[in-house]
């Protein structure tokens, strides 16, 4: 007999920082209570949905399970949910509308569909196909820099952090170019977008500043920067030629988006693709190094790349969950959900569901059926899937010739959050004699 389900923990950022994905807890929930009323002293209760099929059912009913309710991300009772937090004095000083959703993720149809369309054209398969050679060139250059850094560090007996040394670079450059951001600003944007998701490094804290204050200061700086860009685009037309210019000048249902709407929307487009894609890349390279036979196979058969990318996405599952609010009563897999209840969709758990994936804990880059839910499903299905896939393929292709020289070493440090799961630091060195 295992311990009671009440002892399982799937909501605390500190636990994710220490142990990573709570795979065993999710396994038990799928087996014993796939739609489980999760009540703990430090979080408002919610239904934890852990099976692939049930997550699909919820995602297929966006009119029942809405995004526009009070909760979208797991948060402890005293915490302010990320993205909602930045609107307080920054917004009130500018007379922003408190009832306006912070960004498109918080919207429901029909408005969500219209607002999403304003940027989705920039992330289609076709758009990404034309950017592939450019991504490849960027990835080659970043990889060469990283290998040189590794060689110098190894000569000193040192290690290099894979996350900031390589994995963070292409997602940032790609988003910078798509949005039309000045390359000189990218480094600072990385600092802000890390802070927005709670990753505040010591070097990003003013003397005596608490984490909470540092978070808020970063959010205000990021929003002020975007405010200036939006203002500039309004004045100068489509001068920079990036997505920001297009968004400022393209009406939705005959009306241009307001500064408030644009600010949240652009912040999300910049932030959503950074941590997520980099975690998939760093977790994917870790998996390849831990599974040498798979790694060798990919090096010998690079045509397996599309399948390898899908397996890495399933394996690393960087987004832990999203929450929904039931707008009406609903029966989910025999469990009565009442209107007003919160429902948590645990995508990584779906990606280890034995009912869908054969031997789900086997890392297998030749998997042919891989209907993972890493990007969610339905109306809010990740807008950046084509971009993330293109970046991952380009990054891996550039790194393949060097993989056999890389070695994991030291202790990785994980992100302190339950929403995006992955490494804040992943130390590596060159193999001896390589
Ligand atoms: C491996 C990388 C990524 C992962 C794992 C990921 C995962 C997700 C997930 C799980 C959702 C919610 C889906 C749902 O509710 O059904 C989402 C939404 C979203 N993602 Fe991604 N994402 C990634 C990369 C990106 C990139 C590169 C962008 C850049 C544009 C992006 C932009 C967005 C946006 C804007 C949404 C909200 C869509 C909406 O509400 O309509 N993501 N993503």
Boltz pocket constraint, residues with backbone or C-beta under 6 A from the ligand:
constraints:
  - pocket:
      binder: B
      contacts: [[A, 59], [A, 104], [A, 105], [A, 106], [A, 116], [A, 123], [A, 268], [A, 269], [A, 272], [A, 273], [A, 274], [A, 276], [A, 277], [A, 280], [A, 317], [A, 318], [A, 319], [A, 322], [A, 347], [A, 373], [A, 374], [A, 375], [A, 376], [A, 377], [A, 378], [A, 379], [A, 380], [A, 381], [A, 382], [A, 383], [A, 384], [A, 385], [A, 387], [A, 388]]
      max_distance: 6.0
